[in-house]
Amino acid sequence: MEERGYEISVPEEDEPDKSSSVFYNEDMKTNRDLSIIAARVFLEEVDIEEPRICDALAASGIRGFRYSELGNVYLNDTNPEAIESIEKGLEVNGIKAEVYNEDANVFLSQHRNYLHIIDIDPFGPFTSFLDSTARAASHSSFVGLTATDNAAPAGTYSKVCRRRYASMPLKNSFMHETGLRIYIKAVFENFARFDKEFDPKVCWHEQHYSRVMGRVTESKQRTNNALDKIGYLSFCPKCRWRKLERAGNCPECDSETRVAGPLWTGKIADQRFTSRMLEEMPEDWEDSLELLEHIDSEAEIVTPFYDLHELASVMDIEVPKRDLVIEAIDGKGYPVSRTHFSPTGFRTDAPIEDVKEIIRKHT
Ligand SMILES: C[S@@+](CC[C@H](N)C(=O)[O-])C[C@H]1O[C@@H](n2cnc3c(N)ncnc32)[C@H](O)[C@@H]1O
């Protein structure tokens, strides 16, 4: 098998999962594409002579092979068969790397304040690797974490979410955004305990996973300044009003609101950073480019996204064309964009009454 010009030596499988002898999932190519480009942009912004880059749960090693374009690579996995695949892959691709067969927590804890880029890409949640990742992150570094336990912070298993993330989720049309914000909060708070600020640069949700990537800076002051971005989200199940704050009754229809959190209430991407990523992304990485364009276009708007079909159904009207609605909201001078979370969604900071009036006019 090959990915973006690198050969991978693993047994071919229709549906790779936890039980695979060595795990390689082609569907995660987008995750790897965006991760490599984000790391490249970070390294262009900092002055690090020989960056040390680690995939602590490396499996086939493909992510690390791709990171090797950017610096010295450290690949680790507990599975001895993965180590064999990694070593074969390094040889056929002519790459040099340090390879370790340790528990990721042991490996990371033995490399305190040492690594400039850390990638954590486990089966399920990343929570058990958070402490060791914060220990291993250098005073100025970049960290990416994947989570595939999305049903918990998206509200299907609210007790799992409370137990694992100490947050109350909310199951509704924008549950994956709430889930992503709960993940970011977990990462931010964990780094904060080590006096390191985690600043989200590009975070997204697609398919069955969420990804949180951001810059880490050792600074009590910066961490203190960002603490206020941990808060709550309120949602009115009757009129669908939503806001990233803790509200009593709905300010639009006076119904009782539902509250999720604590979670990250700041931006989930930094447009200055994502626009640099767009410049670096090859044009023929089409799916990844499309995803990144959506993330970039919505980066500056913080109100949780709306689902057009849901609003039309609540208003008991036909669903208008999404692009006409977006154009009309834009025409009124409000920030508005599509959203990467859903093909039927859009994101705007416009008041919900204005949004509904526009939708009514365009049915
Ligand atoms: C989802 S795969 C990683 C995929 C890889 N990063 C990629 O991009 O293709 C998860 C890997 O973590 C390894 N793993 C699970 N628990 C681990 C632990 N505690 N320490 C190190 N590796 C572990 C598994 O053997 C498996 O190879």
The ligand as a Tripos MOL2 file, in Angstrom:
@<TRIPOS>MOLECULE
LIG
   27    29     1     0     0
SMALL
NO_CHARGES

@<TRIPOS>ATOM
      1 C1         -5.2600    4.1230   15.7740 C.3       1 LIG1
      2 S1         -3.7060    3.3300   15.7660 S.3       1 LIG1
      3 C2         -2.5800    4.5870   15.3060 C.3       1 LIG1
      4 C3         -2.6620    4.9810   13.8790 C.3       1 LIG1
      5 C4         -1.5170    5.8100   13.3500 C.3       1 LIG1
      6 N1         -1.1580    6.9120   14.2100 N.3       1 LIG1
      7 C5         -1.8390    6.2990   11.9480 C.2       1 LIG1
      8 O1         -1.9230    7.5140   11.6980 O.co2     1 LIG1
      9 O2         -2.0220    5.4530   11.0560 O.co2     1 LIG1
     10 C6         -3.4050    3.1200   17.4840 C.3       1 LIG1
     11 C7         -2.1000    2.4060   17.8010 C.3       1 LIG1
     12 O3         -1.8360    2.5810   19.1930 O.3       1 LIG1
     13 C8         -1.1740    1.4440   19.6920 C.3       1 LIG1
     14 N2         -1.3430    1.5000   21.1530 N.ar      1 LIG1
     15 C9         -2.4530    1.2500   21.8950 C.ar      1 LIG1
     16 N3         -2.2260    1.5170   23.2020 N.ar      1 LIG1
     17 C10        -0.9360    1.9610   23.2840 C.ar      1 LIG1
     18 C11        -0.1300    2.4260   24.3600 C.ar      1 LIG1
     19 N4         -0.5980    2.4830   25.6130 N.pl3     1 LIG1
     20 N5          1.1240    2.8310   24.0740 N.ar      1 LIG1
     21 C12         1.6240    2.7810   22.8130 C.ar      1 LIG1
     22 N6          0.9080    2.3290   21.7570 N.ar      1 LIG1
     23 C13        -0.3620    1.9320   21.9930 C.ar      1 LIG1
     24 C14        -1.8520    0.2880   18.9910 C.3       1 LIG1
     25 O4         -0.9850   -0.8330   18.9700 O.3       1 LIG1
     26 C15        -2.0930    0.8790   17.5930 C.3       1 LIG1
     27 O5         -1.0560    0.5350   16.7210 O.3       1 LIG1
@<TRIPOS>BOND
     1     1     2 1
     2     2     3 1
     3     2    10 1
     4     3     4 1
     5     4     5 1
     6     5     6 1
     7     5     7 1
     8     7     8 2
     9     7     9 1
    10    10    11 1
    11    11    12 1
    12    11    26 1
    13    12    13 1
    14    13    14 1
    15    13    24 1
    16    14    15 ar
    17    14    23 ar
    18    15    16 ar
    19    16    17 ar
    20    17    18 ar
    21    17    23 ar
    22    18    19 1
    23    18    20 ar
    24    20    21 ar
    25    21    22 ar
    26    22    23 ar
    27    24    25 1
    28    24    26 1
    29    26    27 1
@<TRIPOS>SUBSTRUCTURE
     1 LIG1         1 GROUP 0 **** ****
